[in-house]
Amino acid sequence: MNNKIKTIIAVGGTGGHVIPGYNLAKHLNEKNFNVDIISDKRGEKYIIKENYFKVFILPSSPINTKNILTFLISLILILYSIFKSLFFLIKNRPKIIFGMGGYASFPICIAASILRIKFLIYENNLIIGKANKYLLPFAEKILISNKEIEGIHYKYKNKVTEIGNIIKKEIINLSKGRKQNLKQKISILILGGSQAAKIFANILPDVFKNCSDKGVVLKIYQQCLPEQNEELKQFYKKNHVDCHIFNFSDNVAEYFSKANLAITRSGSSMLAELTNANIPFISVPLPSSADNHQLKNAMFYERKKFCFLIQEKDLKEKLISLIREIYKNNSILDTITKNQRQYSDKNVYNNIDQVLKNIIDEKN
């Protein structure tokens, strides 16, 4: 793979699709691929601009079936996006395309199928997303994070390859030597991301105040929206809770070494990152996630004894008692950490390289 191979990574508009696509782009650049990323306006905000790949924005839309008018509008927009994608692919002539899920990746992959350009789809959730499900018949390969995935018909099983979670290399290689004494302090990392920050900022401060009032010593690292910074700082200061506030654009990985417990939504990439970093976490699924995929993700990690699972409706009540229990019993988090050490995504990039090598060898 010495010659630069033109590759396009098409990503949907949420962090759960964009971030694995960005991680993949960085890896392929290291392997001497010529990479472009395609997303929509929603996805653009998650992509850190780098000089080694270009980012192109195309319009996209889900199929909206509320009524005949919205259905027709969304259908026209999708057809327009496919039409624009055809021109884009003819102009740029990629050899390989990755569809990372989300409806923003759908038009490019359909256009690739029309032009007979090989494309692969990647699914990191434990139930295949709608866009990827529609693309199953046309994809060259279906790359999955875990073999327990649901929703892929058995007739496509010969296309399926389990590769693992495409997470940041620095997290895969993160030192696991962190030790903290819970009798002194629980250091909690709250990962609100882009969608959960608001509700976490509304619910969690009162939980931490309650725990602090009961004698639990806490250090809080809370991710929130920029407009929530001052209110949270003032609340924690008033109630004598040690805190550090940061925003979504900051490098989350730098906080991993500071925490011995995390509270997070249940996006597959973040759960995989925390597990690989051996940080016990409390998973709070987004109730409105498509096909309830966040609950399925959280249930998988809970079943493996890598985390705790609390539904959003029960968060305030159950979280208080859980934090107090952890503070009293040091072994609870130690047990989870030991379980997490049995899991690793360290081979994910080698697996990707092998899939690409096989495809390229077939072409030659």
C-alpha positions as CSV (number, residue, x, y, z in Angstrom):
1,M,0.0,0.0,0.0
2,N,2.8,2.4,-0.9
3,N,0.9,4.4,-3.6
4,K,-1.6,6.8,-2.2
5,I,-5.1,5.4,-2.6
6,K,-7.9,7.9,-2.9
7,T,-10.4,7.2,-0.2
8,I,-13.6,8.8,1.0
9,I,-15.1,8.5,4.5
10,A,-18.8,9.4,4.6
11,V,-20.1,10.2,8.1
12,G,-23.5,10.9,9.5
13,G,-24.2,14.1,11.5
14,T,-23.7,13.0,15.1
15,G,-20.6,12.5,17.1
16,G,-21.2,8.7,17.3
17,H,-20.7,8.5,13.5
18,V,-18.2,11.4,12.9
19,I,-15.7,10.6,15.6
20,P,-14.9,7.0,14.5
21,G,-14.7,8.4,10.9
22,Y,-12.2,11.0,12.0
23,N,-10.2,8.4,13.9
24,L,-10.2,6.3,10.7
25,A,-9.1,9.2,8.6
26,K,-6.1,9.9,10.9
27,H,-5.1,6.2,10.7
28,L,-5.4,6.0,6.9
29,N,-3.4,9.1,6.5
30,E,-0.6,7.4,8.4
31,K,-0.9,4.5,6.0
32,N,-0.4,6.8,3.0
33,F,-4.0,6.9,1.9
34,N,-5.3,10.1,0.3
35,V,-8.4,10.8,2.5
36,D,-11.4,13.1,2.2
37,I,-14.3,13.3,4.7
38,I,-17.9,14.0,3.6
39,S,-20.6,14.9,6.1
40,D,-23.5,17.4,6.5
41,K,-23.8,20.6,8.4
42,R,-24.5,18.8,11.7
43,G,-21.5,16.7,11.5
44,E,-19.1,19.5,10.5
45,K,-18.8,20.7,14.1
46,Y,-17.3,17.5,15.3
47,I,-14.5,17.4,12.8
48,I,-11.2,19.0,13.7
49,K,-9.8,20.4,10.5
50,E,-6.4,18.9,9.6
51,N,-4.2,19.8,6.7
52,Y,-3.9,16.1,5.5
53,F,-7.6,15.7,4.6
54,K,-10.4,17.9,3.1
55,V,-13.9,18.1,4.5
56,F,-16.8,18.4,2.1
57,I,-20.4,19.2,3.1
58,L,-23.4,17.7,1.3
59,P,-27.1,18.2,2.1
60,S,-28.8,15.2,3.7
61,S,-32.1,14.2,5.2
62,P,-33.7,11.3,6.9
63,I,-36.9,9.8,5.5
64,N,-39.6,11.8,7.2
65,T,-42.9,9.9,7.2
66,K,-45.0,12.3,9.4
67,N,-47.2,13.2,6.4
68,I,-47.2,13.0,2.6
69,L,-45.7,16.5,2.3
70,T,-42.7,16.0,4.6
71,F,-42.1,12.6,3.0
72,L,-42.0,14.1,-0.5
73,I,-39.7,16.9,0.7
74,S,-37.3,14.5,2.4
75,L,-37.3,12.2,-0.7
76,I,-36.5,15.1,-3.0
77,L,-33.7,16.2,-0.8
78,I,-32.2,12.6,-0.7
79,L,-32.4,12.3,-4.5
80,Y,-30.8,15.7,-4.8
81,S,-28.0,14.6,-2.5
82,I,-27.5,11.4,-4.5
83,F,-27.3,13.4,-7.7
84,K,-24.7,15.8,-6.1
85,S,-22.8,12.7,-4.8
86,L,-22.6,11.3,-8.3
87,F,-20.9,14.4,-9.6
88,F,-18.6,14.5,-6.6
89,L,-17.5,10.9,-7.1
90,I,-17.0,11.3,-10.8
91,K,-14.8,14.4,-10.2
92,N,-12.8,12.9,-7.4
93,R,-12.6,9.2,-8.5
94,P,-12.0,7.5,-5.2
95,K,-11.0,3.8,-5.1
96,I,-12.6,3.0,-1.8
97,I,-15.4,4.5,0.3
98,F,-16.2,4.0,3.9
99,G,-19.8,4.6,5.0
100,M,-19.7,5.2,8.8
101,G,-23.5,5.2,9.4
102,G,-26.1,8.0,9.7
103,Y,-28.3,9.3,6.9
104,A,-25.6,11.7,5.7
105,S,-23.5,8.8,4.6
106,F,-26.4,7.2,2.6
107,P,-26.3,9.3,-0.6
108,I,-22.5,8.9,-1.2
109,C,-22.8,5.1,-0.7
110,I,-25.8,4.8,-3.1
111,A,-23.9,7.0,-5.7
112,A,-20.9,4.7,-5.2
113,S,-23.0,1.6,-5.9
114,I,-24.4,3.2,-9.1
115,L,-20.8,4.0,-10.3
116,R,-19.5,0.5,-9.2
117,I,-17.1,2.0,-6.7
118,K,-16.5,-0.5,-3.8
119,F,-17.8,0.8,-0.5
120,L,-17.6,-0.6,3.1
121,I,-20.0,0.2,5.9
122,Y,-19.1,0.3,9.5
123,E,-21.5,-0.1,12.4
124,N,-20.3,0.5,16.0
125,N,-23.6,0.1,17.8
126,L,-25.1,-3.2,18.8
127,I,-28.1,-2.8,16.5
128,I,-27.5,-1.8,12.9
129,G,-28.6,1.7,12.1
130,K,-31.3,2.4,9.5
131,A,-29.0,3.9,6.8
132,N,-26.5,1.0,7.1
133,K,-29.4,-1.5,7.0
134,Y,-30.6,0.0,3.7
135,L,-27.0,-0.3,2.3
136,L,-26.5,-3.9,3.3
137,P,-27.3,-5.4,-0.2
138,F,-24.9,-3.0,-2.0
139,A,-21.9,-2.9,0.4
140,E,-18.7,-4.8,-0.4
141,K,-18.0,-5.5,3.3
142,I,-19.9,-4.9,6.6
143,L,-17.4,-4.0,9.4
144,I,-18.8,-4.3,12.9
145,S,-17.5,-3.5,16.4
146,N,-18.9,-6.6,18.0
147,K,-20.3,-10.0,16.8
148,E,-23.4,-9.6,19.1
149,I,-24.8,-7.0,16.8
150,E,-28.5,-7.3,15.9
151,G,-30.4,-6.6,12.7
152,I,-28.2,-8.0,10.0
153,H,-29.9,-10.7,7.9
154,Y,-28.1,-14.0,7.8
155,K,-27.9,-13.8,4.0
156,Y,-25.3,-11.0,4.4
157,K,-23.2,-12.9,7.0
158,N,-20.4,-13.6,4.4
159,K,-19.9,-9.8,4.1
160,V,-19.5,-9.3,7.9
161,T,-16.1,-8.8,9.6
162,E,-15.7,-8.0,13.2
163,I,-13.0,-5.4,13.7
164,G,-13.7,-3.8,17.0
165,N,-14.3,-0.1,18.0
166,I,-12.5,2.6,16.0
167,I,-11.5,4.7,18.9
168,K,-8.5,7.0,19.4
169,K,-5.1,5.3,19.4
170,E,-4.0,7.4,22.4
171,I,-6.8,5.8,24.5
172,I,-6.0,2.3,23.3
173,N,-2.4,2.9,24.4
174,L,-3.3,4.8,27.6
175,S,-1.3,3.7,30.6
176,K,-3.4,1.6,32.9
177,G,-1.3,2.3,36.0
178,R,-3.8,4.7,37.7
179,K,-4.6,4.1,41.3
180,Q,-6.7,6.3,43.7
181,N,-7.8,5.9,47.2
182,L,-11.6,6.1,47.3
183,K,-11.6,6.5,51.1
184,Q,-10.2,10.0,50.5
185,K,-12.1,11.1,47.4
186,I,-14.2,9.9,44.4
187,S,-13.1,11.7,41.2
188,I,-16.0,11.7,38.8
189,L,-15.8,12.5,35.1
190,I,-19.1,13.6,33.6
191,L,-19.2,13.3,29.8
192,G,-22.2,15.2,28.6
193,G,-21.1,15.3,25.0
194,S,-23.1,17.4,22.7
195,Q,-26.6,16.1,23.5
196,A,-26.6,15.1,27.2
197,A,-24.7,18.1,28.7
198,K,-27.8,20.1,29.3
199,I,-29.8,17.5,31.2
200,F,-26.7,16.3,33.1
201,A,-26.1,19.9,34.2
202,N,-29.7,20.1,35.4
203,I,-29.7,16.8,37.4
204,L,-26.2,16.0,38.6
205,P,-25.2,19.0,40.7
206,D,-28.0,18.3,43.2
207,V,-26.9,14.7,43.4
208,F,-23.4,15.7,44.1
209,K,-24.5,18.2,46.7
210,N,-26.6,15.6,48.5
211,C,-23.6,13.2,48.5
212,S,-21.3,15.9,49.8
213,D,-23.7,16.8,52.5
214,K,-23.7,13.1,53.6
215,G,-19.9,13.1,53.9
216,V,-18.8,11.8,50.5
217,V,-15.7,13.7,49.4
218,L,-15.9,14.4,45.6
219,K,-13.8,15.9,42.8
220,I,-16.0,16.7,39.8
221,Y,-14.8,17.0,36.2
222,Q,-17.9,18.0,34.3
223,Q,-18.3,18.5,30.6
224,C,-21.0,21.0,29.7
225,L,-22.2,23.5,27.2
226,P,-20.3,26.8,27.2
227,E,-23.4,28.7,28.3
228,Q,-23.6,26.5,31.4
229,N,-20.0,27.1,32.6
230,E,-20.7,30.0,35.0
231,E,-23.9,28.6,36.6
232,L,-22.2,25.3,37.4
233,K,-19.1,26.9,38.8
234,Q,-21.1,29.1,41.1
235,F,-23.3,26.2,42.2
236,Y,-20.4,24.0,43.1
237,K,-18.5,26.9,44.8
238,K,-21.5,27.8,46.9
239,N,-21.9,24.1,48.0
240,H,-18.2,23.5,48.6
241,V,-17.9,20.8,46.0
242,D,-14.5,20.6,44.3
243,C,-15.0,20.9,40.5
244,H,-13.4,21.5,37.2
245,I,-15.7,22.5,34.3
246,F,-14.8,21.9,30.6
247,N,-16.5,22.0,27.2
248,F,-17.1,19.5,24.4
249,S,-14.3,20.9,22.2
250,D,-11.7,20.2,24.9
251,N,-9.6,17.0,24.7
252,V,-11.5,14.5,26.8
253,A,-8.7,12.0,27.0
254,E,-6.6,14.3,29.2
255,Y,-9.2,13.8,32.0
256,F,-9.2,10.0,31.9
257,S,-6.1,9.8,34.1
258,K,-7.8,12.0,36.7
259,A,-11.0,10.0,37.2
260,N,-11.8,6.7,38.9
261,L,-15.5,6.9,37.9
262,A,-17.4,8.3,34.9
263,I,-21.0,9.2,34.1
264,T,-21.8,9.1,30.4
265,R,-24.4,8.6,27.8
266,S,-24.3,5.2,26.0
267,G,-22.9,6.0,22.6
268,S,-20.8,3.1,21.5
269,S,-17.5,5.0,21.0
270,M,-17.5,6.6,24.4
271,L,-18.3,3.3,26.2
272,A,-15.5,1.6,24.3
273,E,-13.1,4.4,25.2
274,L,-13.9,4.2,28.9
275,T,-13.6,0.4,28.8
276,N,-10.3,0.5,27.0
277,A,-9.0,3.1,29.5
278,N,-10.2,0.9,32.4
279,I,-12.5,3.5,33.9
280,P,-15.6,2.2,35.6
281,F,-18.6,4.1,34.4
282,I,-22.3,4.7,34.9
283,S,-24.1,4.5,31.6
284,V,-27.2,6.6,31.2
285,P,-28.9,5.8,27.8
286,L,-30.5,8.6,25.8
287,P,-34.2,7.6,25.9
288,S,-34.8,9.0,22.4
289,S,-31.9,7.2,20.6
290,A,-32.9,5.6,17.3
291,D,-34.2,2.0,17.8
292,N,-33.2,2.5,21.5
293,H,-29.6,1.6,20.5
294,Q,-28.1,3.3,23.4
295,L,-30.0,1.1,25.8
296,K,-28.7,-2.0,23.9
297,N,-25.2,-0.7,24.1
298,A,-25.4,-0.1,27.8
299,M,-27.0,-3.5,28.5
300,F,-24.1,-5.2,26.7
301,Y,-21.5,-3.4,28.8
302,E,-23.5,-4.0,32.0
303,R,-23.8,-7.7,31.1
304,K,-20.0,-7.9,30.8
305,K,-19.8,-6.2,34.2
306,F,-17.9,-3.2,32.8
307,C,-20.3,-0.6,34.1
308,F,-23.5,0.3,36.0
309,L,-26.7,1.1,34.0
310,I,-29.2,3.7,35.2
311,Q,-32.1,4.9,33.2
312,E,-32.5,8.6,32.9
313,K,-35.9,8.6,34.7
314,D,-34.2,7.0,37.7
315,L,-31.0,8.9,37.6
316,K,-31.3,11.2,40.6
317,E,-32.7,8.7,43.0
318,K,-30.4,5.8,42.1
319,L,-27.2,7.7,41.6
320,I,-27.1,9.1,45.1
321,S,-27.3,5.7,46.7
322,L,-24.8,4.2,44.2
323,I,-22.2,6.9,44.8
324,R,-22.5,6.6,48.6
325,E,-22.2,2.8,48.3
326,I,-19.1,3.1,46.2
327,Y,-17.5,5.5,48.7
328,K,-18.1,3.0,51.5
329,N,-16.9,0.0,49.6
330,N,-13.6,0.4,47.7
331,S,-13.8,-3.0,46.0
332,I,-16.8,-2.2,43.8
333,L,-14.8,-0.2,41.3
334,D,-11.8,-2.4,41.6
335,T,-13.9,-5.4,40.5
336,I,-15.2,-3.5,37.4
337,T,-11.6,-2.4,36.5
338,K,-10.4,-6.0,36.6
339,N,-13.3,-7.0,34.3
340,Q,-12.5,-4.2,31.9
341,R,-8.8,-5.3,31.7
342,Q,-10.1,-8.5,30.0
343,Y,-11.2,-6.4,27.0
344,S,-9.3,-4.4,24.4
345,D,-9.7,-2.9,21.0
346,K,-5.9,-2.8,20.4
347,N,-6.2,-4.8,17.2
348,V,-8.9,-2.7,15.5
349,Y,-6.5,-0.8,13.2
350,N,-4.6,-4.0,12.2
351,N,-8.0,-5.5,11.4
352,I,-8.9,-2.5,9.1
353,D,-5.5,-2.8,7.4
354,Q,-6.1,-6.5,6.6
355,V,-9.6,-5.8,5.2
356,L,-8.2,-3.1,3.0
357,K,-5.2,-5.2,1.9
358,N,-7.6,-8.0,0.8
359,I,-9.8,-5.6,-1.2
360,I,-6.8,-3.9,-2.9
361,D,-5.2,-7.3,-3.7
362,E,-8.5,-8.4,-5.3
363,K,-8.5,-5.3,-7.5
364,N,-5.0,-6.0,-8.6
